[in-house]
Amino acid sequence: MKKIISALFIFILASSAWTEEAVRNQQTAVPKTTLNAASNYLDSVLMNTLRSLELIASTPEAKNGDWKGIKHYLKQLKEVTPGVYFYVMPDGNYYSVTLDYTNLNLSNRDYFKSLFAGNPVMGFPIYSRSSGKKSALMAAPIITTDGKATGALGASVFLDELHDKLNREFSLPDAYTWFVLNSEGMMMLDNDSDFIFMNALKQGSESLHDAVSEALKMQSGPVQYQLDSLRHGYYQKLPNMDWWMFLAKIEGSKAAPPPQLKLSLDRFVPDLQSRLNTIDASLAALIEKSRVDVKKESEIRRLLNTLLDETADIVEASFVDAKGVMRYVEPREYKNFENTDINSQEHVKAMLQQPAPMLSRGFTAVEHFTAVVISRPLYDSTKTFSGSINLLIRPELLVDSLLKNMTIPDDYELWIMQPDGMIIYDQDKGEIGRMLFSDPIYSGYGNLLKLSKKIVSAPTGEGSYIYLSPESNEKAIKNAIWQSVRLHNREWRVVLAYRPYEEK
C-alpha cells in the first residue's frame, strides 16, 4: 500500500511541475512555446489521472472488488483533480466516492463494451443532466491474471474546473483565445466555458470548419480562420490524447458581448414562467404528435428520448403505468429503477386518483438533489387512462441557467419557496431542500418566519427580515420583494432580498 500511495504522489508532483514550467514559459515566451507548455500540461493532468487509475487497478483491493479499499485510493485522486471517481462492475452498476453504491447503471454508455474488452478510455465526453456538469472520462479496466476484465475504475474530470485552472495558470492577454478539440471536432475546453461541447465542424463558421478539418489531420502547425474577426495562431496535438489545442490571436477589436442585465423580478419571473410553460407545452405536444401505442415499449422509449433530446432542463423522463409502477426510464443509466412501484409518491398518487397535467411538490431524487416532476396522463386508443409521462427537473439547474445572463449585485439574494415552506432554490446551495417553517436553522429568526408566512399567503408583496449575511456570520437587515410563477395549480414564490443599509 505504501508503494501505491508513493506512486500516486509522484504523479501529483509531476503535474505540479508542469504547472510551474507552463507559467514560466507563458510569462516569457512566444505563443508557440506557450501552446507547447499548455498542451503538455493538459495532457499530463489527464494522463496522470489515467495512470493513477491503472495503478489502483493493479492492487489486490481492485482485483478483489473491495470497494472500501478502492475508495481509499480514489479519494486521493479526487483531492488533486476535481471530478466523479468511481468503480464500475461488469453489469454496469457502480460505486462513486461521493455516493458509494449509486444504484445507477452505465452498461449502455458508448464506451462500456470497449472498456470491458480491456481498453482504457481517454477523454470520452460526458454530460450529467443531474448535476449539469460537463466532464471528460478517463477509465482503466481491472484485469485479472486470466486476462478478463472484472471491473473498471473511472474519473469523470470536470471540464469547467479544468478550464478555470488553465485560464488562471496561463493568464493570456485579452487579444488571445484558446480551445481544445477532440478528433470529432467537439470543443472539450474553450477560453469561454459556454462553448464546451459545441462542435467546431458543425456549429462554427465555414472558415473555422476548414481550418479545423485540416488541423485534425496533422500533429501541429499554423492556423488562420474567421470568426467575427480574423484569428491566427498555432495548434498542437496533445502527446498522448487525441485532442488538439489551439492558441490564436484575435485581430482587431473583438465583438463586444451583450451587456448583462441587472437581476430584477420583472425580468426573471417571466423568464422562469416561460421556461416552465415551454417544458409542459413540449410534453403535451409530443404526446399528441406521437400518439404512442402504450403496449409497445419501443414507442414509449422513443417518446422519452425525444423529450430528453428536445429539452435540456430534464434530468430524466419516465413512463409510470396505471398501477403506479415506473415501467420505463430514460436515460438508461436509471434502468435499475424500472419496474419500481412508486404509487405511494404524492404526485403519482394524485395522478392515479384524478389523471390530469401536474407539477409536483419538491422532493429528494435518488441522486440526493431536490427535484420536481412535470407530468401528463397518457391514454390508449380507446381513451382509457394507461399511465403518465413524468419529467424530472432539478430547479437549481433550471434557475442557474436563467441567471447566467443576469448580473446579481453582491447585496442581492434570490430564493424560491413553495407555499409549504420548502426552499427549492437558493443561491446558498446548502439551503435548497430545507423546510423553512420546521428546520431548526431558521428557528431563531422569528421575523423571517413571520415574513415567510406572509409570502406564502399572497402571490406578490414586500417586507423585511433579519438573517445572516452570505459572507459572514453577522446578522443583517434585508428587504424582500416577491412574485410568483404558477403551473397546474402549483405555485412557487420567487423572492429577491437585498440589504438596504450596506455601505456601497
N, C-alpha and C positions, 0 to 999 in steps of 0.2 A: 504493500500500500504506500509506503514512504517513497518508493521509486516512482509510482504513478503520480503522486502529488508533486514530487520534484519536477517531473517531466512537464506537468501542466504549467508550473510556474516558469519553466524555460520558455514555453510558448508565449506566455503572458509578457515576459520581459522582452522577447523578440519583437512583439507587437509594439511595445512602448518605444523600443529603439527606432523602429520605423517612423513612429510619430515624430521623434526628435529630429531625425535626419530630414524628414519631409519638410518640417517647419524651417529648418536652417536653409534648405535649398530654396524654398519659396521666398524667403526674405532676401536672398542674394542672387537668384538665378533667373535665367530667361524662361519663357513659358514651356519650352520643350523639356527642360530639366525639372520644372515644377510638375509637369504632366507625368514624367517618369517616376518621380518620388511619390506622387499621389496614387498612381495606378499600382505601384508596388506596395504601398501602404494598404490600400483597399484589398488587394489580393492576399496580403499577409493576414489581415483581420479574418477574412473568410476561411482561408486555408488552415490557419492555426486552429480555428474552431473545428474544422473537419478532422484535422489530425488528432486533436484532443478527443473528439468523439471516437475515432478509430482506436485510440489508445485505451479509452474506457471500455470499448467493445471487446478488448482482448483480456479483460480482467475476469477472475473467477465469478465475481458478482454478476457481471453481464451475461456470461455463458450459462450461469445457473438461473437467470431470470430473477435475481434478488433485487426487487425494486428499491428497498431501503438502502442497500449498498450502492446501487446505481445513482440514486438521488443524491447521495453524499457527494459524488463526483460532479454531477451535473450542476449542483448549486454553485460550485466554484467557478464554472464557466459562465453562468448567468451573471455573476457579480462583475465579470470583466466586459462582456458584450451583451447588452440587453436583448431579450428575445424569449420565445417559448421553448423550453427544453423538455424533451420527452423520450419515453421508452415505449415502442410500439411492438405488439405481438403479431404473430403470423395471421391471426384472424382479423387484424385491423384495430382491435381495441388498444387503448393506450393510457399510459400514466404521464402526468406532467408534474414538473417541480412545484407549480403553483397549486394544482388541484388534487394531486395524487391520482387515484383512479377516476377518469373523466366520464366513463360510460358513453363516450363518443367513439366513432369508428372512421378509420382512414383508408379502408380497403378499396374504396372507389376512386381514390386520388390517382392522377395520371402517372405519378412516379412510383406507385406502390409495388407493382409487379417487378419492375426493374430492380428496385431496392432489395426485394426478397429473392431476386435471382443472383444477388451478391454484388450489385453495382452501387457505388456511392452516388449520392445526389449532390449536385453542386450548383446552387443558385436558383433553384426552381421557384418561380414567383407564387406567393401565397397571399390571398386577401381574406381576412377573417371578417365575416359580416357581424359576428357577435361583439367583436372588440373594435372594429373599424381600422385595425392595424394592417399595414402592408409589410410583407417580410420576404426574405429570401431564405429558402430551406437548404441547409447543409445536413446531410444524413449519412450514416455509416451502418452497414449491416453487421450483425453479430454472427460470426461464422464459427461453427464447431469443427472439431478435428476431421469429421467425415465430409466437410465441405458444404453443409447445409446451413441456411440462414434461419436461426431460431428466434430472431428478433432484430430490432434496429434501434439506433439512437439518433435523435434529430435535434436540430436547433433552427427554429424559425427566427432568424435575425431581423430585428425591427429596422426597417429601412429609414423611417423618419428620424430615428435616433442616430443612425449611421450618417445620414445626410447632414444632420446638425453638427456632428463631430467633424466631418470633413470640412464643412463651411467654417467652423471655428479654427481648426488647425491650419488651414491654408489661407484663410482671410484674403481672398482675391480682391483686387480693386474692382470698383463698380463697372468698369469697362469690359470686364471678362465674365464669361459664363462657362459652365461645365455640365456635362451629363454623362451617364454610363448606360450603354445599351447591351442587351443580350443578343444572341445570334439571330433572333427573330425580329429584332428592331424595337423591342419593348424597352421603355425607359425604366431601368431598375433604380437609378438615382438621378437627381437633377438639382441644379442650383436652386430651383424653385420646386419645393416638395409637392406642389399641386400637380406637377406633370408626371410624377411617378406612376408607372403602369400605363401611361399613354404609349402609343406605337408611332415611332418616327417615320415608319414606312407607309403608314396609313392615315395618320392624323396631322402630319406636318405639311409644309409647302412642297411643291414639286422639286424645288432646288434642294431642300433638305433630304427628300427621298432619294434623289440621285446621288448626293454626296454620301449618305449612309450606306446605300447599296454597294458602292464601290469600296468603302472603308471596311465593311464586314468581310470582304474577300482578302484583306491584307492584314499584316501584323502592325504596321504603323505607317504614318505619312502625314502630309499636309491636308487640310480640308478647307473648303470655302462653300458657303451656302447663303441663301437669302431667307430671312425670317423677320419681317418688319423692318429689317435693315441688313446691310451686308455684314457677314461674320466670317472670320478666317482664323485658322489656328492649326492645331495638330490633334491626331488621335493615336492611341496605342492600345493594343490588346493586352489584357492582364496576363501575367506569366503562366498561371495555372487554370484560369477560368475562361470560359467562352463569353467573356464580357469585354467591351471596348470602352475606354474612357476618352472623352473629347474635351478639349480645352480651347475656347475660341474667344477672340477679341471682337467686341461689337463696335462697328464703325459708325460714327455719327451719334446722334442722340437716340437713346432707346425710347421707344414709345412709352409714354408715362402711363402707369396703371391707373384705373379709375379711382378717385378718392373714396376712402371708406366712409360710410355713413355712420354718424354717431348713433349709438343704440337708443331707440325710443320705442315705447309700446305701440305707438301709432304706426310704426313701420314693421316692427317684429311680429305683433299679434296677427295681422292679416296674412303675413308670410307663413306663419305656423298653421293658421286655419286653412290656407290654401293647400299646404303640403298634406295635411290630414285628409282634406276633401279629395285631393288627387289620388291618394293611395286607395281610398274607399271607392271612388268612381272607377278607377282602373280595375279593381277587383270585380265590381258589378259588371263592367263592360266585357271583361274577358270571360266571365261565367256565361253571360248572354251569348257572346260570339261563339264560344267553343261548343256549347251545347253537348257537354261530355256525357258519354254513357257511363253512369256511375258503377256499372257492373264490370267495366274494363279498367284494370289497373293502369295500363299504358296511357289511356286517355287522361286519367286523373293526374298521373305523374307529369304528362306533357303540360297540362294546365299549371301545375305547381311550379314547374321550371320556367315557364313563360312569365309567370308572376315575378319570380326571382330575377329574371333577366331584365324585366322592364322597370323594376322598382328597387333602387339601391338601398332604400331605407329598411327593407325587410331582412330580418335575420334568418327566418325560416318560414316555410309555407307547409301546411298540413291539411289532410282530409280527415275529419272526425265523423264517424258514421252515426246513424240514428240511435245507436245504443250508447254513444259517448266513448267509443273506442277509437283511438288515434291509429288509423289504418296505414296511412302513407305519409312520409315526411321527406321533404327536400330542403337543403342539400343532403346528400347521402351520408354525411358524417353523423347524422342523427338517426340512422337506421335502427340503432338499438332500442329506440323509444317506440318503434312501430308496434302496433297491437297492444299498446298500453291502455288500460281502462282509466279514463280521466273524467268520468261523468260526475265526480264529486267537486270538480273545479267550478267556481261560481259562474263563469261565463258559459261554460259547457252546459251546466245545469239549466241556465236561463234559456239557452238555445233549444235544448230538448223540450222544455216546457212550452215555449212560445217562439217558434222559429221566426227570426227577424234579424236584419242587419244590426250589428252592435259594436261598440268599443268597450273593452273590458276595463275593470279596475287594474291598477298596478299590482304586480306580484313578482316573486323572485323566480327567475328562469333557472333551468338546470345548470347553466354556466355561471350562476351566482351574480347576476345583474338584475336590476329592476326592469321589467318588461310590461308591455300591454299587448293586447290582441285586437285586431280588427277582423271581424268575421261576418260572413254572409251565408245564408242557407243554400243548399243545393237540392234540386228536385229531379226526380226521374221523368221519363217520358209521359207518365200518367199524372204528373204534377204531385206526386207523393213525396213528402219530405224524406230525403235519403242521408242527410248529414250536413256538414258545413265545411267551408274552406276557411281556415284560420291563418292569419298573417301575424307573425310575431315581430314586434318592433321594440327597439331599445330607445326610449325617449332621449336619453343622454346623447346618442349619436345623431339623432334627427335634429335636435336643438343645436348642437355644436356646429353642424353643417350649415344651418341658417345663420349662425352668428359669425361665420367665417369672414363675411364681407362687411361686418359692422365693427366699429371701434367701441370698446367698452371702457369708459373712463375708470381710473383707479378707485374712485369712490362710489362706483355703481356696483350693484349686485343683482343678478337675475335668478329667480327661483320660481318653480311651478308646483302647485299643490292641488291635489284632488280635494273635493269637499269633505271627505272623511279624514283629512289631515295628512295623508301620505304625500311626502315630498317626492315627486317623480323626476324633478330636475333641480340641480343646484350647481352653481359654479364651484362650490366646495363639494367635490365628489363624495366625500365621506358622509354627507348628509342625505344623499339620494337613497330612497327606500325607507327612511325613518318616518315614524308616525308622530307628527308634531304634538298632538294632544296627549300622548301617552308615554313618549320616550323620555327617560329620566334626564337626558341632557338639556331638555327645554324646561324642566320643572321649576327652575329658579328664576324664570323670566315671565312674571305674571302679565306684564303689559304686552309681550309678544303673543302670549296665549289669548289674551283678550282681543287683540287686533286680529288674530287669525280667525277667531270665531266671527268677527265682523266680515272678514274676507270671504269666508265660505257662505255667508248669508246673502251676499249681494254680488252680482256679476262684475260690477265696477265700483271703484271707490278709492279713498286715500286715507292715510293715518300715519301714526308714528309709533315706534317701539325702541327698546334698548336691547342691544345684543353685542356680541364680541366683534371687534374689527377683524377682518380676514388676516391682516398682517401681524396681529398681536393677540395677547390675552386680555387686552383692555376693553372695557365696555364703551360703546359709542351710541349716541342717539342717531336713529335712522328714520327718515321719512320714507313712506312707501305709497306707490300707486299701483293699482291692479286693473287688469281687464281679463276677459275670458275667451276661450275657444270652446266649441261645442261640436260633438259628433254623436248622433244617435242617442240623444238624451243623456249623454255623459259630458260633464264639463271639467275643464282644467282652469284654475286661477293662475294667471301669469302675473307675477309680482316683480316690480322693479323698485329696488330700495337704493337710497343714496344717503350720504352723510352731509347734512346741510351746514354743519358747523366746523368742518375741517378747514384748515388753512390751505389756501391754494398756492 
